[in-house]
Amino acid sequence: MVIHLSDELLTPLKMTEADIRLELAIALYASGKLAFGKARALAGLNWIRFRLALSERNIPIHYDQTDFEADLAAVEALSGK
């Protein structure tokens, strides 16, 4: 999908394409519409830089009991337990 934004709209924002991608990625992640990995990819950032961008905006990582249990099971499977 391609989204076209006119210069008329973008000029007063003084934002680059990268800025807009980051803001969109953060908004979609914060609303629960995109998972961390997909949002990070949309923003074009590595894990640490995207996590920092969320932290700067006081947006917590979405990680719950189910995620923890899945991670624990994966670690146990990899360790042969």
Secondary structure as GFF3:
##gff-version 3
##sequence-region A 1 81
A	DSSP	alpha_helix	7	13	.	.	.	ID=ss1
A	DSSP	alpha_helix	17	30	.	.	.	ID=ss2
A	DSSP	alpha_helix	36	43	.	.	.	ID=ss3
A	DSSP	alpha_helix	47	56	.	.	.	ID=ss4
A	DSSP	alpha_helix	65	79	.	.	.	ID=ss5
###
